Amino acid sequence: MRNNAFHSTYLRERAGRAEITPTTPCEAGSFASLTLTYTAGYFGIDDTGSLKIVHRFASDMGKMQFSDPEGWNHVTAEASNGAVLELRYDMKGNIRPWDKTLLIRVQRGFLREGDTITVRIGDRRGGSPGIRIQTFTEPTFEFRVLVDAFATYNYVELPVQPTIPVVAGPPVLYKAILPTQRRVGQPFALGFKGEDKWGNPSHLVEGRFTLHASLPVKGLPAQLEVKAGQLATRIEGLRVDLPGELRIAVRNAAGRPVCASNPLRIDESVELQPFWADLHGQSEETIGTNSARELIVFARDTAFLDAMSHQGNDFQITTPFWQELNRLTAEYNVDGRFIAFPGYEWSGNTGLGGDRNVLFRDEGRQIHRSHHALVEDLSDLATDANSAADLFRALKDENAVVFAHIGGRYADIKMAHDGRIERAVEVHSDWGTFEWLLEDAFDQGFRVGVVANSDGHKGRHGASHPGASLFGAYGGLSCLLATGLSRDALFEALRKRHHYATTGCRVHLDTRVHFDNPAELYGDDPNMGGQVTDKVGVARMGDILRSTDDSVTLEIDVSAGAPIERIEIRNRTTVLETWRPYTQEHLGRRIRMIWEGSEYRGRGRQSVWDGSATLTGNRIVSFTPINLWNIDKPLQRKADNQLAWQTLTTGGFGGAELILADAHAGTLAIDTKLVKVELAVSGIGLEDQVLATGGGIKRQMRVFRLPDVNDANSARLSRRIQRSKVDEDALYVCITFEDGHLAWSSPTYVLR
């Protein structure tokens, strides 16, 4: 069910035809040479008429060029009758989502019926390696061909469009995924898959793997046989009958370790269970890739999620597609197995409030679009909500939850917010990391939870690798703490802010606030008329309470698959303490350089960090990239003691870790457009050396030292917190892991 986005279909049976060769599968991220042949129809193409060959915004296929026959992505075109052709490439040369445009203009001459234009996409005749195929899989990658036969710039779609299949490459990374907490004796499942170098689940995983559990697991086979063609394997009905922390290691047939699972905490009693969700992603019917059905199936069966929501841009959701989305969520929603929420992304202009995500409890609800820019049917124009304030008014009686999103447009919660509906802010997605949105909420006195999702456009809902595009980050996940896996239970978790967010890792995280004297627990935000419903001695993340205590105790419990680098304990915008699982005495030869932040809040937020680091008077033994997702632009050794990189950030962070031959000798010179500095290695210690850039949002570099070995994958902390005498308290944590992932708890709000 594709949105034609107003391309003309006038007499398209007379517009000609297009074919592409070869049609054999192309490996994602590989180089290929494709020949697209357009044969003119009855009208031909008039003098100064043209073709557009367009592909989707979401695609990160190589940028076509016409000047370097030996370079990547070289493209040529020639007319069979000798007509002179002019070629241009424009990343935004056509109607969304078919933005990326190769324009072929008949500069001199014309075409009659039967004449051809041969387009070599990735022309290898001059030495080019070809066109770099997009880095993610798609069974029908489409080159949509549009014809301006009459030289009017009114383009007609061909009735049949050429496509090629894009498939995954061989696996280079394996993942074993468990839930993060369950009760003793409660059934659970283990998910296992292999991914290619671009994060695509690989159909080429094959062979026997052995499973080794840290606790006795009933139902867990000793061996797992995987046949080629399977994208993922799921083992159901597992149980652990004693409390503890389960981790499962996977080895290949040769006995070599291939991966280890995230930890699963097994407890005697669990009041609220964690369920993992990606509540924001799009399919090809709007601006994403692959169908909405395929997106849902991927989330459930390949990303091993518990819950999801398709969140297409509202101005691309036609009424038939909205009805189809509702049919799909009803079909796939199964209590206790998988929850699919109907919903959409309200995509209002930034000046009218910016992006919001709407989740409905039930199917069949009215979609209130921000506008109808790409929906041709205007019969329901009166239902539009053009501003965020209009949206909140339209939803005031709906069983719906909204969270604020930063995408191309950013949510301006200072302009419009309704705490009865908008319960959370999205601090991370494929677009980057946006802690400033939570800080906006604090500034306004709003009480919100934090979520993270993908807003993935590449068909990998719940496992959203950014590929080689300008998306700056791996997609996030939200962990909803609920009484069970149902829409009602998850809605209650969202309304009570009982959830935490990560940049895509699955970690166990629990924060509790303990009171000396019983605190009054609100059933809902008192700003929205909520009343006290109970008196408690302990509160969890997301709770809102009133307490007379001058100090409280914050307890933090975290377990992860990677070592903990630091835990920041925060009260609103203040970092009360930065805890590390090591001290100055433990530090060794590991040095980290981190670059982070964004240019500003809007679309052009990319901060470019291209640069180098040169060590003198010492030697770089080895180095490791951190969050450098685009493997076309690797961290490279340019000389024995010099590293170079090309990268950008969009609010999150990237970086490099260096292991030095001598822990303290020499000088480290960093050279980027934003930061140029020389640092004595001996002066790099436990605390960050912050190198400010004089602009942007948290745009800076940090340099610090780590121990040679850090095996602290878990931590339990208890801290006495002196309460603010000025503001209400919002206590939460941000945790940084050594593998580059982050996790945030929702704040616990304590009122005077």
SVG drawing of the C-alpha trace seen along z (x, -y; Angstrom):
<svg xmlns="http://www.w3.org/2000/svg" viewBox="-15 -30 75 60">
<polyline fill="none" stroke="black" stroke-width="0.4" points="0.0,0.0 2.3,-2.7 1.8,-6.4 2.2,-7.8 2.8,-11.3 1.0,-13.1 3.1,-11.9 1.0,-12.1 -0.4,-9.0 -1.7,-10.7 -1.7,-8.2 1.2,-6.4 0.7,-3.4 2.1,-5.7 5.0,-7.0 7.3,-4.1 8.9,-1.3 12.1,-0.8 14.1,2.4 17.1,3.0 19.8,5.7 21.1,7.7 18.2,8.5 20.3,11.0 20.5,10.1 22.9,7.4 24.6,7.7 23.9,4.7 26.8,2.3 28.5,3.9 29.4,2.4 27.5,3.2 27.0,2.1 23.4,1.8 22.1,0.9 18.7,-0.7 17.3,-1.0 14.4,-3.4 12.4,-2.8 10.3,-5.7 6.6,-5.3 4.1,-6.6 4.8,-10.3 8.6,-9.9 10.3,-12.7 10.3,-16.2 13.2,-18.6 14.2,-19.7 12.0,-17.0 13.5,-14.7 13.5,-11.5 13.8,-11.3 15.1,-8.1 14.4,-8.4 14.9,-6.4 13.8,-6.7 15.0,-9.2 15.8,-6.4 18.3,-4.8 22.0,-5.3 22.9,-4.2 26.1,-6.0 25.7,-9.5 25.8,-9.5 28.5,-11.4 29.4,-12.1 32.9,-13.6 35.2,-10.9 35.1,-7.6 37.4,-5.9 35.5,-7.0 32.7,-5.5 29.2,-5.8 30.0,-6.9 26.9,-7.2 26.6,-7.6 23.7,-7.9 23.4,-7.8 20.5,-8.0 20.3,-5.5 19.6,-8.2 22.5,-10.4 20.4,-13.0 22.5,-15.1 21.8,-14.4 22.5,-16.4 22.8,-14.6 22.2,-16.0 21.9,-14.5 19.9,-16.1 19.4,-14.6 16.1,-16.6 15.0,-16.7 11.6,-15.1 8.5,-14.7 9.0,-12.9 9.7,-10.1 11.2,-9.7 13.7,-12.5 16.9,-11.3 16.9,-12.1 18.9,-11.4 17.7,-13.9 18.4,-13.1 17.4,-16.0 17.3,-15.8 19.4,-18.9 19.5,-18.8 17.3,-16.6 14.3,-14.5 13.2,-10.8 10.6,-9.0 8.8,-5.9 11.2,-3.0 14.3,-5.1 16.2,-4.3 18.2,-5.9 20.8,-3.5 21.8,-4.5 24.8,-2.8 24.4,-3.2 27.9,-2.3 29.6,-2.4 32.8,-0.3 34.1,-1.0 36.4,-3.8 37.7,-1.9 34.9,-2.8 34.2,0.0 30.5,-0.7 27.6,-2.1 27.7,-1.5 24.4,0.4 22.4,-0.7 23.5,0.9 20.2,2.4 18.1,5.2 15.0,4.7 13.5,7.4 12.3,4.8 14.7,1.8 12.9,-0.4 14.3,-2.8 11.1,-4.7 11.2,-6.2 9.2,-9.4 8.9,-10.8 8.4,-14.4 7.5,-13.6 6.1,-17.1 8.8,-19.2 6.3,-20.6 8.1,-19.4 4.9,-17.4 6.3,-13.9 4.4,-10.8 5.0,-7.5 5.7,-4.4 3.1,-1.7 5.8,0.9 9.0,-0.1 12.3,1.7 13.5,3.3 16.4,5.2 16.7,7.3 19.1,6.2 20.2,9.0 22.3,9.3 26.0,10.3 27.6,13.0 27.4,12.7 30.2,10.9 28.4,10.3 26.2,12.7 23.6,11.7 21.9,13.7 18.9,11.8 17.1,12.5 14.5,10.6 16.1,8.6 14.0,9.7 11.6,12.5 10.2,14.4 11.6,17.7 9.9,20.4 8.4,18.0 8.8,19.0 10.9,16.9 12.6,17.1 16.1,16.8 16.6,15.1 19.7,15.7 20.8,14.2 23.8,13.3 24.2,9.8 26.3,8.7 28.7,5.8 25.9,3.3 23.6,4.7 21.3,6.7 20.2,10.1 22.0,12.6 20.3,15.4 23.8,17.0 24.1,18.2 24.5,21.9 25.8,24.6 25.8,25.9 26.2,23.7 26.5,24.7 24.8,22.9 26.4,22.5 24.3,21.0 25.5,19.5 22.4,21.0 20.5,24.2 17.9,23.5 15.1,26.0 14.3,26.4 17.6,25.0 19.2,27.4 22.9,28.0 23.1,27.4 21.4,25.2 21.2,26.2 20.8,23.2 19.9,23.8 20.8,21.3 17.9,19.0 16.8,18.3 17.1,14.7 16.7,15.5 16.1,18.4 13.9,18.3 13.9,20.9 10.7,20.7 9.6,22.2 12.8,21.7 12.7,21.6 15.0,21.0 13.9,22.3 16.3,20.4 17.1,16.7 20.2,15.3 21.6,13.7 21.5,15.7 23.9,15.1 24.1,17.5 27.3,17.9 27.2,19.1 30.1,21.0 30.4,22.2 31.1,25.8 34.9,25.3 34.3,24.2 35.1,20.6 32.9,18.0 30.7,16.0 28.6,14.0 27.1,13.7 23.6,12.7 22.5,9.7 21.9,10.6 18.5,11.9 17.8,11.2 15.7,14.0 14.0,12.9 11.5,14.6 9.0,11.9 8.7,9.2 6.0,6.6 6.6,4.9 8.2,6.8 10.3,5.2 9.1,5.4 11.2,4.1 9.7,1.8 10.5,-0.3 7.5,-2.6 8.5,-4.6 9.4,-3.4 8.2,-3.8 7.7,-1.6 7.7,-2.2 4.1,-3.4 5.4,-6.6 9.2,-7.4 10.7,-4.0 11.6,-0.7 9.6,2.5 6.0,2.9 4.2,2.1 3.5,5.8 7.2,6.7 8.1,4.0 5.9,5.6 7.2,9.1 10.8,7.9 10.1,6.3 8.6,9.4 10.6,12.2 14.0,10.7 14.5,7.9 12.7,10.0 10.7,7.0 7.7,7.3 5.9,4.2 6.0,1.8 4.2,-1.0 4.3,-2.0 4.6,-5.8 4.4,-7.1 4.4,-10.8 0.8,-11.8 0.9,-13.9 1.8,-10.7 -0.8,-8.4 -3.8,-8.1 -7.1,-7.0 -6.8,-3.5 -3.4,-3.1 -4.6,-4.3 -7.3,-1.6 -4.7,1.0 -2.4,0.1 -5.3,0.6 -6.1,4.0 -2.4,5.0 -2.2,3.9 -5.4,5.8 -4.0,8.9 -0.6,9.0 -1.6,7.8 -1.7,10.9 -1.7,10.4 1.2,12.2 3.0,12.6 3.4,9.3 1.7,5.9 1.2,3.7 -0.2,0.2 -2.0,-1.8 -0.5,-5.2 1.2,-7.8 3.7,-10.6 2.1,-14.0 4.6,-15.9 3.7,-19.6 6.1,-22.3 8.6,-23.3 7.0,-26.7 3.6,-25.0 5.0,-22.7 7.2,-20.1 7.0,-16.4 4.9,-14.3 4.1,-10.6 0.5,-9.4 -0.2,-5.9 -3.9,-4.8 -5.1,-2.1 -7.7,-0.9 -8.1,-0.6 -10.6,-2.7 -9.7,-6.1 -9.6,-9.3 -6.2,-10.4 -5.7,-14.1 -3.0,-15.0 -0.8,-18.1 -1.6,-18.8 -2.5,-17.0 0.6,-18.0 1.0,-14.6 -2.5,-13.2 -4.5,-14.0 -7.9,-13.1 -9.1,-16.3 -12.4,-14.9 -11.4,-14.8 -9.5,-18.1 -11.7,-19.3 -10.2,-16.6 -6.7,-18.1 -4.8,-19.5 -2.4,-22.0 -0.6,-22.9 0.5,-20.9 -2.0,-22.8 -4.7,-21.7 -3.5,-18.1 -3.8,-18.1 -7.3,-19.6 -8.3,-16.9 -7.0,-14.1 -8.3,-15.3 -11.0,-12.7 -9.0,-9.9 -7.5,-6.8 -4.1,-7.9 -0.6,-8.6 1.8,-11.1 5.5,-11.6 7.7,-14.4 10.1,-13.5 13.1,-15.1 13.3,-14.2 13.6,-16.5 11.4,-18.8 12.0,-19.1 9.3,-19.1 8.9,-22.5 7.3,-21.5 7.7,-25.1 5.2,-26.1 2.7,-23.3 2.4,-20.5 -0.5,-18.7 0.6,-16.5 -2.6,-14.5 -1.6,-13.1 2.1,-13.9 3.7,-11.7 7.2,-11.3 10.0,-12.8 12.1,-10.8 15.8,-11.4 17.3,-9.2 16.6,-7.8 18.3,-7.2 18.4,-11.0 20.7,-11.3 20.6,-12.0 18.6,-14.9 18.9,-15.2 18.1,-18.9 14.4,-17.9 14.2,-16.5 15.9,-19.7 13.2,-21.8 10.6,-19.8 12.4,-20.5 12.6,-24.2 8.8,-24.3 7.9,-22.3 6.7,-19.4 6.8,-15.9 7.7,-13.5 9.3,-10.1 12.0,-9.3 11.7,-6.9 14.1,-6.1 13.1,-4.5 14.4,-4.2 12.3,-6.3 13.9,-3.8 13.5,-4.2 15.4,-1.1 13.0,1.7 14.9,2.9 12.5,2.0 14.1,2.6 17.5,3.2 18.1,0.0 21.7,-0.3 22.2,-3.8 24.0,-2.5 26.0,-5.0 23.5,-7.9 23.5,-11.1 21.5,-9.4 23.8,-9.8 23.1,-7.0 22.0,-3.4 18.2,-3.3 17.0,-3.3 14.8,-1.1 12.3,-1.7 11.8,0.7 8.3,0.5 7.8,1.7 4.3,3.3 2.2,5.9 1.9,7.9 2.2,7.9 -1.1,6.2 -2.1,2.9 -3.7,1.9 -0.7,2.8 1.8,1.0 -0.5,-2.0 -0.5,-2.2 3.3,-2.0 3.5,-4.9 1.0,-7.0 2.9,-6.4 6.3,-7.0 7.4,-3.5 10.0,-3.0 13.6,-3.7 15.4,-4.3 18.6,-3.0 20.5,-3.6 19.7,-0.1 21.3,2.1 19.2,4.3 20.1,3.7 18.5,4.4 17.9,1.0 16.0,0.3 16.0,-2.9 14.2,-3.4 13.9,-6.4 13.6,-5.5 12.0,-7.9 12.6,-8.3 9.0,-9.2 6.1,-7.9 5.7,-10.0 2.4,-10.8 2.1,-9.0 0.1,-10.7 -2.1,-8.6 -1.4,-11.2 0.5,-14.4 -1.0,-17.0 -0.5,-19.6 -3.2,-17.7 -5.5,-17.3 -3.9,-14.1 -4.7,-13.2 -2.8,-11.4 -3.7,-7.7 -1.3,-6.2 1.5,-6.7 4.7,-4.8 8.2,-4.4 9.7,-3.5 9.1,-4.9 10.2,-3.8 11.2,-5.7 8.4,-7.8 6.5,-8.2 5.4,-11.6 5.4,-12.0 5.2,-14.7 7.7,-14.3 8.7,-16.4 12.1,-14.7 15.1,-17.0 17.1,-14.1 16.3,-10.7 18.1,-7.6 18.5,-6.7 19.2,-3.1 20.5,-2.1 20.7,1.5 22.1,2.1 23.3,5.1 24.5,5.0 26.3,7.0 29.1,4.5 31.3,2.9 30.0,-0.2 32.1,-3.3 30.2,-5.7 26.9,-6.4 25.8,-10.0 23.3,-10.6 21.2,-13.6 18.7,-15.9 17.0,-17.8 19.8,-19.5 22.5,-19.0 24.9,-16.1 25.1,-15.3 27.8,-12.6 29.7,-10.7 30.4,-7.2 32.9,-4.9 33.6,-1.3 37.3,-2.1 39.5,-4.9 42.6,-6.8 44.8,-4.0 43.3,-1.5 44.0,-3.5 46.2,-2.1 47.2,-2.6 43.7,-3.1 42.9,-6.6 39.5,-7.7 38.8,-10.6 35.1,-11.4 33.5,-13.9 29.8,-14.7 26.9,-17.2 25.1,-18.9 25.2,-22.1 21.7,-23.2 18.2,-21.8 16.9,-21.7 17.6,-19.5 21.2,-20.8 22.3,-19.6 25.3,-17.5 28.6,-18.4 31.5,-17.3 34.5,-15.9 36.8,-14.9 40.3,-15.0 43.4,-13.2 45.3,-12.4 49.0,-12.3 51.1,-10.8 54.7,-11.9 57.1,-10.5 55.1,-7.3 53.5,-4.6 49.9,-3.6 49.8,0.2 46.2,0.6 43.0,-1.4 39.2,-0.9 36.4,-3.0 33.5,-4.0 30.1,-4.5 31.6,-5.0 28.7,-3.3 29.6,-4.2 32.2,-1.5 32.9,-3.4 34.7,-5.9 36.7,-3.8 39.1,-4.9 42.5,-4.5 46.1,-4.4 47.7,-7.0 51.2,-6.5 52.7,-4.5 51.5,-7.0 48.7,-8.9 45.0,-8.1 42.5,-9.8 38.8,-9.7 35.8,-11.2 32.7,-11.3 29.8,-13.4 27.6,-13.6 23.9,-14.6 23.7,-15.0 25.2,-11.6 28.9,-10.8 31.6,-8.9 35.2,-8.5 38.3,-6.4 40.1,-4.4 43.9,-4.2 46.1,-1.7 49.5,-3.2 52.9,-1.5 53.7,-3.8 50.9,-4.9 52.4,-8.4 54.9,-9.4 54.5,-11.8 52.1,-14.3 48.7,-13.7 47.9,-16.3 44.2,-16.4 43.4,-18.3 39.8,-18.8 38.0,-21.8 36.3,-22.3 39.1,-21.4 42.9,-21.8 44.9,-21.0 48.0,-19.3 47.7,-17.3 50.4,-15.8 49.6,-12.1 50.7,-12.3 48.0,-14.8 45.2,-12.6 43.5,-11.0 40.2,-9.9 38.3,-13.1 37.3,-14.3 39.5,-17.0 36.7,-18.9 37.6,-20.7 34.9,-23.1 34.1,-24.3 32.5,-27.6 29.1,-26.7 26.4,-24.1 24.5,-22.0 26.9,-20.2 29.3,-20.2 32.7,-19.3 35.5,-16.8 36.5,-14.9 39.7,-13.0 40.1,-10.7 41.8,-7.5 40.4,-4.0 41.9,-1.0 43.5,1.7 40.7,4.1 37.2,3.2 34.9,6.2 32.2,4.3 29.1,5.2 26.8,4.6 26.5,2.2 24.4,1.6 24.6,-1.8 23.0,-3.5 23.3,-7.3 22.0,-9.8 20.6,-12.7 20.2,-16.2 17.0,-17.6 16.8,-20.9 15.6,-23.9 14.5,-25.7 13.0,-23.3 11.2,-20.1 13.5,-17.1 13.7,-15.0 16.1,-12.1 17.4,-9.9 20.5,-8.4 22.3,-8.3 24.6,-5.3 27.5,-5.1 28.8,-1.7 32.2,-1.0 30.7,0.2 29.3,-3.3 25.7,-2.7 23.7,-4.8 20.8,-4.2 18.5,-6.7 16.0,-6.1 12.8,-8.1 13.0,-10.6 11.3,-10.1 9.6,-13.5 9.6,-14.5 7.6,-17.6 7.8,-19.6"/>
</svg>
